Amino acid sequence: MAPKPVSDRECPARWSRRRLLALAGAGLGVGALASSMAGAMARGRSDVDGMALPFDPTAGLRAFNHGTVIRENGVPIRVFEVQARSLTVPLRRATRFKAWTLDGSIPGPNLRARAGERIRVIFHNGDSTSHSLHFHGIHPAAMDGIQPVLFNKTTIYDFEAGAAGLYPYHCHVAPVTRHVGKGLFGLLIVDPLQPRPAADELVLVMGGYDLQNTGHNDLYAFNGIPHHFMEHPIAIRQNQLVRLYLLNMVELEAPLTFHIHANSFEILRQGASGEFRERSDVVTLGVAERQILEFRYPFPGRYMFHPHQDQIAEKGCMGLFEVLAV
């Protein structure tokens, strides 16, 4: 018996794992299933009501801000400028969310430096609410970003980038959960002095939206927009090394377990004697935890990725890799 066609009026965001498996079991293959889901969402999800997205999550995947290198007294300094401002973001049908953004996107810019460099972040607060930037890592107390920056004011954070790794940054004005939940977070990537092998490098940041300020999330997303990577799968090449910089910034939740389908990855962990690797197909991250993952897909097709907490995946935190044959 042929599988029942997917209705254009149905919302795949509400599909349970049981529903997905039932469709697959009815004879709809993995690739066709993913194509049907993506196609149905592209046709049926008019939740922006003609309102264009203010930022492109796909473009943000591979966008890295290296700043500008200047010299002061012969010392190189990598300088970044970041601005906070409010932005109305369409998240789903008839839902407009007043976000607090950094440089007009969620997450903020992917800042990138090298181990041991001195960096300077010039932070402009163009929003009517006080904000700040707190960077994870080692720095003096004066650079810790816990003092509010008032509307139309500017402050400077100046510190050494430190060891190679991933360092989240976020607003630290109380209530921190609300400021982070409205979009004020991003990632600083510090590269090792010895470059890693060339790879297709991607940044995925998980976030949640408490739409009514009730203390629980209603929607979730990779890179700011729920379901975006179901509608717009991430294209990667067959057998290409992919290096994924993954960050969990979902407030109000227990730890999330990130999973990729039909494959496994190496987790690049930092130990006392340097970097070491372990292999898995899931990695568990509490809020503000992050990992570098590396993998290759040997077969073409479409493959899901999502937190293994299905109720969160189904509310927007789910996407597809589209592996292109070479």
ZAMARGU-4260 file (C-alpha; in steps of 0.2 Angstrom, whole numbers, plus 5000, padded with zeros to 4 digits):
<rodrens>
0) 5000/5000/5000 | 5007/5017/4995 | 5010/5029/5010 | 4997/5042/5013 | 5002/5059/5005
5) 5008/5073/5016 | 4995/5086/5018 | 5001/5104/5014 | 4990/5110/5029 | 4999/5099/5041
10) 5014/5106/5051 | 5029/5093/5052 | 5034/5103/5068 | 5021/5094/5077 | 5025/5077/5070
15) 5031/5064/5084 | 5045/5052/5082 | 5032/5038/5081 | 5023/5047/5066 | 5040/5049/5057
20) 5044/5031/5059 | 5027/5026/5054 | 5029/5035/5038 | 5046/5027/5035 | 5038/5010/5039
25) 5024/5013/5026 | 5037/5013/5012 | 5043/5031/5012 | 5062/5030/5012 | 5073/5041/5023
30) 5078/5053/5009 | 5060/5054/5003 | 5054/5056/5020 | 5065/5071/5023 | 5061/5078/5006
35) 5042/5077/5010 | 5045/5085/5027 | 5055/5099/5020 | 5044/5101/5005 | 5028/5101/5016
40) 5035/5114/5028 | 5041/5125/5013 | 5023/5125/5006 | 5013/5125/5022 | 5023/5136/5034
45) 5018/5154/5029 | 5020/5159/5047 | 5031/5174/5042 | 5015/5181/5033 | 5026/5188/5019
50) 5038/5196/5032 | 5056/5193/5027 | 5068/5186/5040 | 5079/5200/5047 | 5094/5188/5046
55) 5098/5172/5037 | 5103/5157/5048 | 5110/5148/5034 | 5122/5163/5030 | 5127/5163/5049
60) 5133/5145/5048 | 5149/5149/5039 | 5151/5167/5044 | 5166/5171/5054 | 5171/5189/5061
65) 5190/5190/5062 | 5189/5208/5067 | 5203/5220/5062 | 5221/5219/5068 | 5229/5235/5074
70) 5245/5238/5083 | 5248/5248/5099 | 5266/5250/5105 | 5271/5236/5094 | 5258/5224/5101
75) 5245/5217/5089 | 5227/5218/5095 | 5212/5210/5087 | 5197/5222/5087 | 5179/5218/5086
80) 5164/5230/5086 | 5147/5223/5092 | 5130/5232/5094 | 5115/5227/5104 | 5098/5232/5097
85) 5080/5226/5097 | 5073/5217/5082 | 5056/5210/5078 | 5058/5192/5072 | 5045/5181/5064
90) 5046/5164/5073 | 5030/5155/5067 | 5012/5158/5060 | 5006/5175/5068 | 5021/5175/5080
95) 5032/5191/5081 | 5045/5191/5094 | 5054/5206/5100 | 5071/5200/5101 | 5087/5208/5109
100) 5101/5205/5096 | 5119/5207/5094 | 5123/5215/5076 | 5105/5211/5071 | 5106/5192/5072
105) 5103/5177/5084 | 5115/5171/5089 | 5127/5186/5088 | 5142/5186/5077 | 5154/5171/5077
110) 5170/5180/5083 | 5186/5172/5079 | 5204/5174/5086 | 5220/5164/5089 | 5227/5157/5105
115) 5236/5170/5115 | 5230/5185/5105 | 5225/5201/5114 | 5207/5205/5109 | 5197/5220/5111
120) 5178/5220/5110 | 5170/5237/5108 | 5152/5235/5113 | 5139/5248/5109 | 5122/5247/5117
125) 5109/5254/5104 | 5094/5246/5114 | 5083/5255/5126 | 5087/5242/5139 | 5103/5240/5148
130) 5114/5226/5142 | 5132/5219/5144 | 5144/5206/5137 | 5151/5193/5148 | 5164/5182/5140
135) 5168/5164/5146 | 5187/5162/5149 | 5201/5170/5160 | 5202/5189/5161 | 5203/5202/5174
140) 5188/5207/5185 | 5186/5223/5176 | 5183/5214/5160 | 5170/5202/5166 | 5155/5211/5159
145) 5144/5211/5174 | 5141/5230/5174 | 5126/5236/5164 | 5129/5247/5149 | 5116/5260/5148
150) 5106/5265/5132 | 5117/5273/5119 | 5133/5270/5129 | 5149/5261/5124 | 5161/5250/5134
155) 5177/5241/5129 | 5182/5223/5135 | 5200/5220/5133 | 5208/5204/5137 | 5219/5189/5131
160) 5210/5176/5121 | 5219/5162/5131 | 5220/5144/5126 | 5212/5137/5110 | 5193/5132/5112
165) 5176/5138/5111 | 5170/5152/5123 | 5152/5158/5124 | 5148/5176/5127 | 5131/5183/5133
170) 5123/5197/5142 | 5125/5197/5160 | 5112/5209/5166 | 5098/5203/5177 | 5088/5193/5174
175) 5101/5184/5164 | 5089/5170/5159 | 5078/5183/5151 | 5092/5193/5142 | 5099/5176/5135
180) 5082/5170/5131 | 5079/5185/5120 | 5094/5182/5110 | 5109/5191/5118 | 5122/5177/5115
185) 5136/5171/5103 | 5152/5162/5102 | 5170/5166/5102 | 5181/5153/5093 | 5199/5153/5098
190) 5210/5143/5085 | 5226/5134/5090 | 5243/5141/5085 | 5245/5125/5074 | 5230/5125/5062
195) 5219/5110/5062 | 5216/5101/5045 | 5205/5110/5032 | 5187/5107/5034 | 5170/5113/5030
200) 5167/5123/5046 | 5149/5126/5053 | 5142/5135/5069 | 5126/5128/5076 | 5119/5136/5092
205) 5104/5130/5100 | 5092/5142/5108 | 5075/5143/5116 | 5060/5156/5116 | 5049/5159/5131
210) 5036/5169/5121 | 5025/5174/5136 | 5039/5176/5149 | 5031/5162/5159 | 5047/5153/5164
215) 5046/5139/5151 | 5051/5139/5132 | 5038/5138/5118 | 5049/5136/5103 | 5067/5131/5100
220) 5079/5134/5086 | 5096/5131/5078 | 5104/5148/5074 | 5088/5159/5079 | 5074/5153/5068
225) 5063/5137/5072 | 5063/5124/5059 | 5074/5134/5047 | 5086/5120/5043 | 5071/5108/5039
230) 5066/5120/5026 | 5084/5124/5021 | 5095/5109/5023 | 5113/5112/5026 | 5123/5107/5010
235) 5139/5097/5013 | 5149/5086/5001 | 5150/5068/5002 | 5166/5062/5012 | 5170/5080/5016
240) 5177/5083/5033 | 5165/5094/5043 | 5170/5103/5059 | 5155/5108/5069 | 5156/5121/5082
245) 5141/5117/5093 | 5134/5128/5108 | 5119/5125/5119 | 5111/5142/5125 | 5094/5135/5129
250) 5089/5142/5146 | 5075/5135/5157 | 5079/5117/5151 | 5088/5102/5158 | 5104/5097/5147
255) 5101/5093/5129 | 5108/5078/5120 | 5113/5082/5102 | 5112/5068/5089 | 5116/5066/5071
260) 5107/5052/5060 | 5116/5038/5051 | 5133/5043/5057 | 5145/5046/5071 | 5157/5060/5075
265) 5173/5063/5085 | 5172/5075/5100 | 5188/5086/5101 | 5190/5087/5120 | 5203/5097/5129
270) 5214/5088/5142 | 5228/5092/5153 | 5240/5086/5140 | 5231/5093/5125 | 5217/5089/5113
275) 5210/5071/5113 | 5196/5063/5104 | 5182/5051/5108 | 5168/5045/5096 | 5150/5045/5098
280) 5133/5049/5089 | 5127/5059/5104 | 5134/5073/5115 | 5126/5080/5130 | 5127/5099/5134
285) 5120/5109/5148 | 5117/5127/5145 | 5133/5136/5139 | 5142/5120/5136 | 5150/5118/5119
290) 5160/5105/5109 | 5169/5104/5093 | 5163/5089/5083 | 5171/5082/5067 | 5163/5070/5055
295) 5161/5064/5036 | 5146/5057/5028 | 5150/5043/5016 | 5133/5042/5007 | 5123/5055/4998
300) 5106/5059/5005 | 5097/5069/5018 | 5100/5066/5037 | 5092/5073/5052 | 5101/5082/5067
305) 5092/5087/5083 | 5092/5086/5102 | 5087/5068/5107 | 5074/5076/5118 | 5060/5074/5105
310) 5048/5087/5112 | 5061/5100/5109 | 5066/5094/5092 | 5048/5095/5087 | 5046/5113/5092
315) 5059/5119/5081 | 5076/5112/5085 | 5078/5100/5071 | 5087/5101/5054 | 5094/5091/5039
320) 5111/5089/5032 | 5110/5087/5013 | 5125/5077/5008 | 5129/5080/4989 | 5137/5067/4979
325) 5154/5071/4972
</rodrens>
